[in-house]
Amino acid sequence: MELNTITLSDFTKLANILWIRGAKSVKNNMRNSGMVRITPVTGNSGSTREFSEIDTNEYLSYKAESDQAARGKVEQGYSKTMTKYRIAENIGISYEMRNENKYTAVTNALLNGGQKGANRIDLDLSHRLTFGTASSYTDIDGRTIATTTGDDQVLFYSAHTLNGSSTTYRNILANNPRLSEGALEGMERLVTEETYNQFGEKKTMGFDILWTTDDPNTVNTARKHLKSTASLDAANSGVINVYNGKYKHVILPRVATTAAGAPDSDKRYYWGIASSSHTSFYLGIWEAPHMIPPKAGSNAEDVQTDDWDYRLRAGYGIVTVGANWIKGSKGDGAA
């Protein structure tokens, strides 16, 4: 991207122009959802990180008089390797634009691209849910991104495996209903009947997040269920709404998007619940999103053209180890 008097001639016109600022991007809802564990990575420590689950048995064993106590069981779950990659963009600005531009405030806004890196991270995080029923997808840069969990299955699946048991579990709601009270109860049934540790024992997790896309109908349905003081089906106001305050509602605007970040109506009804305390969805930050501004006479100034380059950079990795911490539905009614 180059800012110069040819591509942006209005900046140096004699006539005054009324500039209308573009809308700001949505906030980084996925990163701040409570479902993502953020791990800072120190420099000079390699380009990969391995993450693994570990479980112990849930219950103590009977000990008769003078008998030795039973040994506790420890079972390592599946592992996933996170690999770092960098994202970058340069914004060039010509000598003429720097010295003849009458609209420095607008130019500064164009150059304030520091949020682009954070936006891209949030898009990539969101797409782990967007493409949660696929083993991979092709991202905005044409790279193939693997989305499987540690058992080599897609994130939302009907038969996830365990490392220390032949038991399988599902975390995608059968028939993929849209959000409703009945569907939410069905999702909670997955929590009580389909959540295990690596030994196949029932694992108790606190599911405290209700996540949805930004589809208005889905958002409003979630708000009605979580904030109404009485049951929505009640004939009078004296009936308690059991969902009032039960979950934190997290709206994820970038889930219902294509790989390029455009709206995708096929995914508008995605929703689910998650456990912030047991999530194994990791974001590793090698290089936080930042801008490197140029200085006169520095390497960022082209000695042939006098153009300056503003450099935007970030480096990170994403991995999902397990799937028992999240439950989901595509909301499309497909079996």
N, C-alpha and C positions, 0 to 999 in steps of 0.2 A: 504494500500500500504506500503510495507516494502522495504527499501533500505539496502541490506546486501550482503555479499560476495558470497552467494549461488545464489540468484536471479539475481545479477548483478556482476558476477565474473570478467568481463572485466575491471572493475574499479581498480582491485588490481593485474592485470597481470604484470609480469616483462616487457613484450614487450610493446612498445608504440602503441597506437591505435589512428587512426584519427577519431574523432567524428564529425558527421554531425548533426547540430542542426535541430530540427523539425521546421516546419513553425509556425509562430505565429498565434493565433486566430484572426478572424475578429474583428473589433472594435465594440463597443456597439452601433450600428447604431439605433436600435429601441429606446433605452433609450434617445438618443440624437437627435431624429428625430424632436422634436417640437410637437409631438402628445401626449406626456406623461407629466402629471403634477407630479412633485416629491415633496412629503410631508415628511419632517423629523418628526419622532415621538419621543418624549422625553421618557426617562426611567421611570419605575414605574407609567405608565399611562394606563395600560390595554393592552389587546392583540387584540382589535378590534377598528375600526373607522367607523363611518357612514357618508356617503356622500349623499347629496341630491341636486336636481336642484330647482331653484326658478325663477319664471318669473313674470313680470308685463305686463300690457297691453301696446301696442305699441303707442296708439294715445290719445291725449286729447279730451274731449267732449265739445260740444257747451255750453256756459253759457249765458243765457239771462240776461237782466238788472235786478239787485237785486236778482237774483236767487242764490241759493247755488251752489257752485262748486261740480261737480261730484266727488265721491270717487274713487281714483285709485284702480285698481284690483291687487291683489297679489295672485299668485297660486303656491303652492309647487308642484314640479314634483315628480318623482319617487326617491326612495332612494335605496342605496345598502350598505351593510356592508362589510368592508374589514377585513379579519382575518389574523393575522400574522402567518407565519411559518418560521422555521429555516432550513437552509441547512448546511451541515458540512462534513468535510473529515479530516482524520488524515494521516499523512505521517510519518512512523517510520524509523529511521536510526540507525543502530547498532553501537556499540562501534568500531568494526573492520572497518566499512566503514568510520567512522569519523577519524580514526587514520592511516589507511593503504591506503586510497584512494589517487591516484595520480592526479585525475582530479577534483579538487575542483570547477573549473568553471562550469563543466557539472553538478556536484552535486547541486551546488547552483541554476542552472537553473531548475533542477527537483523539488527543494524545493520551488522555487518561484511560488507558486500556488495561489498567491493573486488574479490573474485575473480570476480564476475559478468561484468565487462567482459572479463577475460582468457578466461573460459569461452566467451563469445560469439565472440570473435575466433577461438578454437580451433575452435569449431563451424563458423564460416564458412570457415576454411581447410580443414577436413576435408571439407566439402561440395564443394569443387572436385574431390576424388577421387570422392566419393559420386555426384555427378552428372556424372562425367567422360565419360559416353557420351551426354550431352544437351547441347544448345547453351545451355540456360538452365534455371533452376528458380525456383519461387516460395518465398521464404524465410519464416522464422517470422513476419515482420511483413507478409507479403503482397506484398513487392516482387519484381519480376522481376530476377533476377541472371544476367547473361550469363556463361557459362563457357567460351567459345571461346578458342582460342589466336590467335596473330598471323596465321595463314593462314585465319582464320574457320572453322576446323573444330573439332569437339569434341576434348577433350583426348586421349582414347583412340580412335584412328582407324586405319583400314587404308590410307589414302592421303594422308598429310600432304604438302604441297607445299613446295618450296624457292624462294627468291627469285631465285637465279641459275642454275637448272637445271630441266629438265623432269622430272627424277627425282622419284619419290614414295617415301615410306617409311611403314611401319606401326609402331605401338607398342602395339598390342593383340594379345595372343596368340590365334592362330586357335583357334576352338572353345571358348575360355574355360575351360580345365581348372582343376580345383582344384589347390592346391599339392601337388606331389609331386616326386620327383627328376627324372622325365622331363619334367614341366612346367617345372621350373626350368631344365633344359638347353634347352628350347624358348625360354624367355624369354632366356636368354643368347645363343641363336642370333639373336634380334632385335638384340641389341647388336652382334654381329659382322657381321651382314649387312644391317641396316636402320637404321644410324646414320650420318648424312651431315653434312657442312658445307653451306653454301649453294651451293657449286659442284658438288655431287653427288659429292664425293670421300668415301671412307670416313673417318669421324672416330673417333679412338680416345678413349673416355671411360672413366674409372674408375668403374664401377658398384659402390658399396660399401654400399648400403642394401637390405635385404629388408624391405618393409613389408607388414603384414597388418592385418586387423581384430582384434578381441579374441575372435573365435570360438575356443573352447577347442581344437577339433580342429585348426584351422589353426595356432594358436599352438604347440601341442605338436608338430605336424609340422615346423614351422620350427625349433624348438629341437632336435629329434632330428637334423635334417640339419646344423645348424650347430655342435652341441656334442658329437656322438658322436665318439669317437676312432677308430672303425672304420666302414667302409661299412655301411649298414643292410642291404644285401643280401648281405653277406659270409658265407661259411660258417665263417670263423674270425676271430679278433680281430686277426690280423696284417695285414689289408687296410686301407689308409689311406682315411679319409673325406676326399674332396677338398674338401668344403664346410666342413670344420671351421675356424671363424674367418674364413671368406671374406667374410661380410657382417655388418654391424651390423643386428640384428633390431629393427625399430621397430614397436611395437604401437599402433594408432590406434583407440581405443575409440569415437570419434565418427564414424567413416566409415560404419559400418552403422547409420545412423539416418535417420529421416525429416527433412524440412525443419524440423519442430518440435522435433527432438532426441529423439524417441522411438525405441526399438529398431526396426530394420527387418530382418527375417529374409531378405528378398530379396537383401540385400547382405552377408550374413554371411561369404561366402567370397571377397570381394575381396582381391586381393594383387598384388604386383609388386615390381620392383626399381627403384632410382633412383641417380643420381649426385649426390652432395653438392657436388662441385667444379664441375659444369656446369649446375646447376639454374637455371632462369629463372622460378621461382615466387617472386613478390615480395609482401612485406607492408610497406606504408608506414604509419608511426606518426606521425600529426599530434598526437594527444593520448593519452598513455598512460592506461590504465585507472586511475581514482582516485576517491576519495570526498571530497566537500566537506562537512565537518561544520558544523553551525550554531553560532551564538553568541548568547547572550542579548542582545536589543536590536538584532540585525543584521537584514539584509533577509531572512534565512532564518527569522525568527520572525514568525508571523502576528500582527499587532497586535490583530486582532479575537478570535482564539481562543487565543492563546498557544501554538499548535502549532509544533513545530520540523520543518524539512525537512532530511533528509540526502540529498545529491545524489550520484548515481553517474553518471560520465561517461567517455566514450572516443571517440576519432576516428581512423579508419584507412581504408585502401584495400587491395584485393587484386587482383593481376593475374598471369596466366600468359602469358608471351611465346611460348615455344617448347614443343615436345613431345618432342624427341629425347633429353632427359635422363631420361625416365621410361618404363617399360614396365609394362603392367598386364593383369590378367585378372579378369573378373567371377566366375569360379569356378562358373558355373551350367551349363556345358556347352553353352551356346547358340552356334550357328555365327555 
